[in-house]
Amino acid sequence: MVKWVREIVLLFFFAILSKAMGTKPFGRMSGPIDQSSKDCLSWRLAVEANNLRGWRTVPTHCLRYIETYMIGGQYEQDINYVVEQIESYISDVVVSEDGMDAWILDVDDTCLSNLFFYKGKKYGCDPYDPLGFKAWAMKGGCPAIPAILGLFTKLVERGFKVFLVTGRDDETLGPPTIANLHNQGFIGYERVIFRKFEFESSSNDKIA
């Protein structure tokens, strides 16, 4: 069940490369969501269903569609809805005293938001920039995603051992990532599991 829930949460972030939005990470834009491009809606559905093979960038004509989704309120609402389902589930779980009840959360675009970074990358329409992302992550300024921080806090309070996993490498991004998590309120987890150097992709085309 934990794995299923985690996969649902991650779909929201990997599907559209979670993008940035100005000074308030989860503010709302005025006006209705623009869904004039049915092609973009079909593309998004294909990505979320893992039916689109080998895609690397968001179609350029879908820039406005993705931007509106990310900062128009729907992204926030989708996250909140999933978190509500998770919280409903954990409310019925009796945590045992054997220390074996654990929960796994991803770091990038689950615990910490990279929306500010991706705003400059046209919400995924530009190719992924691993060096740019590493420079961004080194600053340790990623804001927490409020609903996930709330979920994390409840999990810790309920007695779950929470493990955080990330594709960031331990050698260069370990300290700033730990500091970033702490300054955003992620305190009390069991361990952060980083990607080891020997498991880095040879193309270095994915961090999160």
Secondary structure, 3 states (H helix, E strand, C coil): CHHHHHHHHHHHHHCCCCCCCCCCCCCCCCCCCCCCCHHHHHHHHHHHCCCCCCCCCCCHHHHHHHHHHHHCCHHHHHHHHHHHHHHHHHCCCCCCCCCCCEEEEECECCCECCHHHHHCCHHHCCCCCHHHHHHHHHCCCCCECHHHHHHHHHHHHHCCEEEEEEEEEHHHHHHHHHHHHHHCCCCCCCEEEEECHHHCCCCCCCCC
